[in-house]
Amino acid sequence: MPMDAGAIESLIKGSLPDAEVTIQDLAGDGDHYAALVVSSAFVGKTRVQQHQMVYQALQGRMGGELHALALQTSTPKTE
């Protein structure tokens, strides 16, 4: 059963409470998403570590309920 964007966002924010999360359903099928996650928790982390943090937040749903996720992560911009 596919996941909806709200569930993905909720899981990510559960692990990264300050995260700004933008989810886009790429194919309109609830299986292929793109996500932009911006969080101060990523400061000092490599891109791989940032992605691992997001995948951990998804609690093993990647490859099952969540078929594909094109992931972009970054730290907040300071002005």
C-alpha positions, 0 to 999 in steps of 0.5 A: 500500500502506498504512503501519502505525502503527509505520512512521509512528512510526519515521519521525518518531522518526528525525528527532525522536529525543526525540519522544513519538509517539501514533498512532491508526488512525481508520478501521481501514484503515491509511490514515487516522491521527491523530498527536500528536507532542510534541518539544522540537525544536518549542520556538520554532517556529510550529504550521505549522513544527512540522507541516512538521518532521513532514511532512519526517520522513515523507519524501514519503509523505503523499498516497501510502502515507499517505493522511491524517494528522490532526496535533497537535504540541506542546512538552513540558510543564514542571513 
